[in-house]
Amino acid sequence: MSEPTLDLRTLAKRLRKVEKQNRRLKFIASLVLLLVSAIFLMGQAMPKARIVSAEGFHLVDKKGRVRIGLGVTDNGSVALGFLDENGKPRMGLKVSEKGSPEITLLDGNGSISMRILPSGSPSLVLWDKNGKVRGLLGLENNGSPDLQLTDNNGKSFIRMRVSDNGQPGLYISDKEGQTRMVLNAKDDGSPFLALTDKDQKSGITLSVANDGWPGLTFMDQDEKPRMGMVLLPNGLPGLSLLDKDAKRRIQLGVLDDGSPLLTLMDKNGKNLFKAP
């Protein structure tokens, strides 16, 4: 009886030891499960980070060459630049420190070819290969469109614009930038052409009235008319000579029957002589 009793006691002791270990394992497993559940719940409650903070980014091609750059300049402007395979900047998008956006296109040498300034008074600026401004298309502060074409010295040679009251105009300048020819429409819509000297004073004006009355006027240095040629609606030509006060003093014409007409007048417009 002693040997079987010993085996039973040993077996019972081992069973109690195993049960104790099982209870410990269950406790540890419960703690692990609780910890995993807590981490899972925390992950569900906390949103995933989607923001990357950096001072700049470079995108490179397969050869490691920078092709796109994004960053903030020293003056606070935000800039996005695109480079060609030679590392030359070809296009840039920027928002200045004052909040003004602009788009710049550059040639293969890195020189500016075109710039778009959409804020404020929007404009499109064109440069030549030497970095000289040659063209400008924009809107004035009052909303009037304006196109300017310049020479290689930046002088405005041709300008086209529409005024705020709707009048179109073409302006041609000399090499000094002085306007020498103006073509526009008057308030009544009739065309008007003016040619001036370098001081934009004396010159010639050509106009056609809405009733079909063409006229040519010569101006002196004081911008006063001194001679005028007209063709009346009935087809009769006329020539007028005026004094320094723009008073008509001599008038020449041709009547319906073909006979000439001559009139001389004083400064008050009173006839001094008339023939026939």
C-alpha positions as a printed Julia matrix, in Angstrom:
276×3 Matrix{Float64}:
   0.0     0.0      0.0
   2.93    2.4      0.56
   4.06    2.61    -3.06
   0.62    3.3     -4.61
  -0.02    5.91    -1.89
   3.26    7.67    -2.75
   2.42    7.74    -6.43
  -0.98    9.27    -5.75
   0.5    11.95    -3.55
   3.14   12.78    -6.12
   0.54   12.9     -8.86
  -1.74   15.14    -6.77
   1.19   17.45    -6.06
   2.03   17.69    -9.71
  -1.59   18.38   -10.6
  -1.75   21.18    -8.08
   1.46   22.63    -9.54
   0.07   22.44   -13.06
  -3.18   24.09   -12.01
  -1.22   26.85   -10.34
   0.81   27.4    -13.52
  -2.38   27.41   -15.57
  -3.91   30.07   -13.38
  -0.73   32.18   -13.77
  -0.77   31.77   -17.53
  -4.43   32.74   -17.68
  -3.69   35.84   -15.64
  -0.79   36.83   -17.91
  -2.92   36.12   -21.0
  -5.67   38.32   -19.62
  -3.2    41.14   -19.03
  -1.83   40.8    -22.56
  -5.32   40.78   -24.02
  -6.25   43.85   -21.99
  -3.1    45.67   -23.12
  -3.7    44.82   -26.79
  -7.3    45.98   -26.52
  -6.23   49.25   -24.95
  -3.66   49.89   -27.71
  -6.27   49.07   -30.36
  -8.79   51.43   -28.81
  -6.17   54.17   -28.52
  -5.34   53.71   -32.18
  -8.99   54.06   -33.1
  -9.43   57.16   -30.97
  -6.28   58.98   -32.15
  -6.26   60.05   -35.84
  -3.27   59.13   -37.92
  -0.77   61.95   -38.51
  -1.13   63.34   -42.06
   1.11   66.44   -41.8
   4.78   66.53   -42.77
   6.72   69.59   -41.63
   9.84   70.62   -43.54
  11.63   73.73   -44.81
  11.82   72.42   -48.36
  11.42   69.49   -50.7
  13.44   68.32   -53.7
  12.23   65.82   -56.27
  15.01   64.17   -58.26
  15.05   62.05   -61.41
  16.67   58.62   -61.86
  20.1    60.24   -62.12
  19.65   62.14   -58.87
  19.22   65.53   -60.53
  16.86   67.97   -58.85
  13.89   68.6    -61.13
  11.34   70.16   -58.75
  11.95   72.31   -55.69
   9.43   73.51   -53.13
  10.28   75.78   -50.27
  10.15   79.14   -48.52
  12.68   81.79   -49.54
  14.61   84.02   -47.17
  12.17   86.9    -47.67
   9.18   84.71   -46.8
   7.94   83.95   -50.31
   6.6    80.47   -51.05
   8.06   79.13   -54.3
   7.67   76.05   -56.48
  10.3    75.67   -59.2
  10.65   73.28   -62.14
  14.12   72.61   -63.6
  15.24   70.97   -66.83
  17.78   68.16   -67.11
  20.62   70.69   -67.08
  19.5    72.18   -63.8
  18.19   75.37   -65.4
  14.97   76.78   -63.93
  12.21   76.76   -66.56
   9.04   77.58   -64.64
   8.3    79.03   -61.25
   5.18   79.56   -59.18
   5.47   81.96   -56.29
   3.42   83.74   -53.68
   5.3    86.74   -52.35
   5.61   87.7    -48.71
   2.78   90.17   -49.33
   0.49   87.48   -50.76
   0.82   88.37   -54.46
   0.94   85.28   -56.73
   2.97   85.12   -59.95
   3.95   82.6    -62.63
   7.31   82.84   -64.39
   8.49   81.02   -67.52
  12.21   80.95   -68.38
  14.25   79.98   -71.45
  17.07   77.43   -71.65
  19.57   79.97   -70.3
  17.51   80.67   -67.21
  16.43   84.11   -68.44
  12.83   85.19   -67.88
  10.66   84.88   -71.01
   7.2    85.48   -69.6
   5.68   86.4    -66.28
   2.04   86.41   -65.26
   0.99   88.63   -62.37
  -2.67   87.88   -61.64
  -3.12   89.9    -58.47
  -3.92   93.6    -58.16
  -3.83   94.82   -61.76
  -3.25   91.51   -63.59
  -0.61   91.59   -66.31
   1.41   89.41   -68.67
   5.03   90.49   -69.24
   7.24   89.21   -72.09
  11.07   89.34   -72.09
  13.54   88.78   -74.93
  16.65   86.59   -74.7
  18.64   89.52   -73.28
  16.27   90.03   -70.38
  14.63   93.12   -71.87
  10.9    93.66   -71.47
   9.37   93.64   -74.97
   5.66   93.16   -74.36
   3.12   93.93   -71.65
  -0.53   92.99   -71.58
  -2.55   93.97   -68.55
  -5.48   95.7    -66.97
  -5.24   99.18   -65.51
  -6.56   99.96   -62.04
  -9.87  101.08   -63.56
 -10.18   97.8    -65.48
  -9.18   99.16   -68.9
  -7.15   96.68   -71.03
  -3.71   97.82   -72.18
  -1.19   96.27   -74.61
   2.34   97.67   -75.02
   5.12   96.56   -77.38
   8.6    98.03   -76.79
  12.03   98.11   -78.41
  15.18   96.62   -76.91
  15.68   99.78   -74.83
  12.34   99.4    -73.1
  10.75  102.35   -74.92
   7.06  101.95   -75.69
   6.73  101.91   -79.49
   3.18  100.65   -79.9
   0.38  100.82   -77.36
  -3.23   99.77   -77.69
  -5.79  100.38   -75.0
  -9.48  100.85   -74.33
 -10.29  103.71   -71.97
 -12.65  103.37   -69.04
 -15.4   105.06   -71.11
 -15.03  102.49   -73.87
 -12.93  104.48   -76.37
 -10.33  102.35   -78.23
  -6.95  103.85   -79.07
  -3.69  103.05   -80.85
  -0.54  104.99   -79.89
   2.82  104.85   -81.71
   5.95  106.35   -80.14
   9.39  107.33   -81.43
  12.69  105.92   -80.17
  12.58  108.36   -77.24
   9.25  107.04   -76.11
   7.31  110.16   -77.18
   3.89  109.49   -78.71
   3.92  110.65   -82.33
   0.75  109.09   -83.75
  -2.64  108.47   -82.18
  -5.55  106.63   -83.75
  -8.74  106.45   -81.75
 -12.48  107.04   -81.79
 -14.18  110.19   -80.53
 -17.06  110.2    -78.08
 -19.52  109.99   -80.98
 -17.66  107.0    -82.44
 -16.11  108.83   -85.41
 -12.47  107.93   -86.21
  -9.64  110.34   -85.44
  -5.95  110.27   -86.45
  -3.33  112.66   -85.04
   0.33  113.09   -86.03
   2.52  115.26   -83.76
   6.06  116.55   -83.52
   8.61  115.35   -80.96
   7.12  117.73   -78.38
   3.62  116.35   -79.0
   2.36  119.8    -80.04
   2.21  120.85   -83.68
   0.91  118.29   -86.08
  -1.87  117.09   -88.3
  -5.27  115.64   -87.45
  -7.47  113.66   -89.78
 -11.07  112.86   -88.91
 -14.27  111.68   -90.52
 -17.57  112.83   -89.03
 -20.48  110.43   -88.73
 -22.28  112.33   -91.5
 -19.4   111.54   -93.87
 -17.6   114.89   -93.55
 -13.82  114.23   -93.75
 -11.45  116.91   -92.47
  -7.72  117.56   -92.32
  -6.37  120.11   -89.81
  -2.86  121.53   -89.37
  -1.85  122.64   -85.85
   0.88  125.1    -84.77
   3.32  124.88   -81.82
   0.59  126.17   -79.51
  -1.66  123.3    -80.59
  -4.06  125.71   -82.28
  -5.54  124.96   -85.72
  -4.08  127.15   -88.48
  -5.31  125.49   -91.64
  -8.2   123.15   -92.36
  -9.31  121.19   -95.4
 -12.79  119.69   -95.52
 -15.09  117.93   -97.91
 -18.69  118.88   -97.18
 -21.5   116.28   -97.24
 -22.68  117.72  -100.58
 -19.26  117.0   -102.07
 -17.95  120.58  -102.12
 -14.31  121.02  -101.05
 -13.19  123.8    -98.76
  -9.96  125.3    -97.43
  -9.73  127.55   -94.38
  -6.77  129.59   -93.11
  -6.83  130.71   -89.48
  -4.83  133.24   -87.45
  -2.87  132.58   -84.22
  -6.11  132.85   -82.24
  -7.69  130.11   -84.38
 -10.0   132.66   -86.05
 -10.94  131.87   -89.65
  -9.58  134.68   -91.89
  -9.52  133.2    -95.4
 -11.88  130.63   -96.87
 -11.58  129.02  -100.29
 -14.11  126.72  -101.9
 -15.77  125.5   -105.08
 -19.49  126.0   -105.7
 -21.93  123.55  -107.27
 -21.46  125.07  -110.73
 -17.68  124.73  -110.45
 -16.96  128.4   -109.88
 -14.39  129.29  -107.18
 -15.3   130.98  -103.91
 -13.04  133.3   -101.92
 -13.92  134.99   -98.64
 -11.74  137.27   -96.51
 -12.79  137.97   -92.91
 -11.64  140.08   -89.99
 -10.83  138.75   -86.54
 -14.5   138.93   -85.56
 -15.6   136.81   -88.51
 -17.02  139.73   -90.52
 -16.62  139.47   -94.28
 -14.13  141.94   -95.71
 -14.21  140.56   -99.22
 -16.15  137.84  -100.97
 -16.11  136.67  -104.59
 -18.24  135.91  -106.36
